[in-house]
Amino acid sequence: AQTVTQSQPEMSVQEAETVTLSCTYDTSENNYYLFWYKQPPSRQMILVIRQEAYKQQNATENRFSVNFQKAAKSFSLKISDSQLGDTAMYFCAFTSAGGTSYGKLTFGQGTILTVHP
Amino acid sequence: DTAVSQTPKYLVTQMGNDKSIKCEQNLGHDTMYWYKQDSKKFLKIMFSYNNKELIINETVPNRFSPKSPDKAHLNLHINSLELGDSAVYFCASSQTGTGTYGYTFGSGTRLTVV
């Protein structure tokens, strides 16, 4: 079974600085997809960024970028120029295009990020 | 226009009652899901439906019964509610059955059983 591990329960950063959230996963699949979701206090789950495992290039979305290390099964999220609105719980998630994870999004435990003014 | 809408947003009920949560998506997605977020914020899949057909049925008590009247709707009925059912329940949808483009989530239903 696939597992996703986020080893940082809580992180904090000053406004305008950069922070990196860690995620590791375990799978025997070769074709899979990784995501970061943000859950602010409003409870809404918001897709931040998506990475396809067969693409070497790291995904970026404005201030958000990932460092995808396939061999190490690592998928970290870098937030640049942190803003107060980035305060939220961040979840790393995995799904595969086949196998036992087909259609199933497996989440990590989450990291609470607090951005301080 | 809300893409995935769940009702109600909050539900407080007594043990032993039966309750339903409704979900509708207007994205034209083929697949819908129910996820449970427990008190530690851990998210776990419960069910998925692809075009009205049950695809994923995780180890969930059979007091929980999903129903999909059409591909835009997925409801969750819970019988004989127990204290341990208290959680936030999220409905979600995805463009394909693989979910490889990610899910769009509803805003969640906080269920409190007293």
Interface residues (C-beta under 8 A of the other chain):
Chain A: Y33 F35 Q39 S42 R43 Q44 M45 I46 L47 R50 E52 M89 F91 T95 S96 A97 G98 Y102 G103 K104 L105 T106 F107 Q109 G110
Chain B: T31 Y33 Y35 K40 K41 F42 L43 K44 I45 S48 N50 I55 I56 V88 F90 A92 S94 G97 T98 G99 T100 Y101 G102 Y103 T104 F105 S107 G108 R110
